[in-house]
Amino acid sequence: MSQSILEPEGTAHLTQAQVAQFVNDGFVIVPGLVDPDRVHAGLKELKNKTGIVPDESKTWPKDKNGMHVTQEGIAIDRTLCISPKLKSIVRELAGPAITNEPGLSPILRFPQPGPKRFEPGGAHIDGTRQGNGLTVYPTHFLLLVMAYLTDTDAHDGAFTVWPGSPRQVFSWAYTNNIDLGEKWRTTGSTGAPDIQLNDPTPVVARAGDVAICHYLMVHAASANRGDHVRVGLHGWLKADPEYQYVPKTGSPQRDWTPLDWILRTDNLH
Ligand SMILES: O=C(O)CCC(=O)C(=O)O
């Protein structure tokens, strides 16, 4: 039988502080989750398939200055950088049905001229209902992952998050019975709702560090004013096809996942 608890607990691979960060901020950055061999293998695969070396400007395509290049153009082995520890951690955060298929795909941000400062792009939430907008409870994917293969400072095209936004978006939509799908855009994402959010924060981290976010994270790309290509591996982590999320009710129980905590309703008015 399950038991009520007052604070989320640590998991096999995450400390209580890391779990608390995920629950409070909607994301956690796990250092070194892609080990150096996998980082190396990912960059080698990128070079083999595209010729691109992040810190050698002569290898960058001339027409890509400042551009955000996504997986469509780059057919690399998407499973290369997924470590057993990453597989375990995503299950600890969102439940045992989560899979890492079909893997993570590259999102590159190429340097562009301009002042070396943090400059976030358009805030959005990715679509949680395939091809059809955004849902309050997860139907398409449960976690958004961004793994860095290059060291990334704030002005290097850092992945950008709005800390706390998953809980804020959920509370607002749940309490007011809002259809989040209404702001769906044909680009595959949803504009951030017009509610008071915290300031955007660049994910400043090293190659191999991984940011794992709740599916309702308001996030963005940012300008790369640095001297190397920002190589990120991005993925929407889904569950087994037969899985259906069951909304939790009442006070948090020991068997709730950290993702469940963000979707608690017992303390909403
Ligand atoms: O490449 C990035 O830093 C941001 C990617 C993004 O906005 C997205 O995955 O929807």
The ligand as a Tripos MOL2 file, in Angstrom:
@<TRIPOS>MOLECULE
LIG
   10     9     1     0     0
SMALL
NO_CHARGES

@<TRIPOS>ATOM
      1 O1         18.4460   24.0760  -29.6540 O.co2     1 LIG1
      2 C1         18.0070   24.6200  -28.6460 C.2       1 LIG1
      3 O2         18.7480   25.1100  -27.7990 O.co2     1 LIG1
      4 C2         16.5190   24.7360  -28.4220 C.3       1 LIG1
      5 C3         15.7080   23.7140  -29.1020 C.3       1 LIG1
      6 C4         14.2390   23.9710  -29.0150 C.2       1 LIG1
      7 O3         13.7770   25.0440  -28.8660 O.2       1 LIG1
      8 C5         13.3430   22.8580  -29.0880 C.2       1 LIG1
      9 O4         13.8150   21.7370  -28.9630 O.co2     1 LIG1
     10 O5         12.1210   23.0350  -29.2420 O.co2     1 LIG1
@<TRIPOS>BOND
     1     1     2 2
     2     2     3 1
     3     2     4 1
     4     4     5 1
     5     5     6 1
     6     6     7 2
     7     6     8 1
     8     8     9 2
     9     8    10 1
@<TRIPOS>SUBSTRUCTURE
     1 LIG1         1 GROUP 0 **** ****
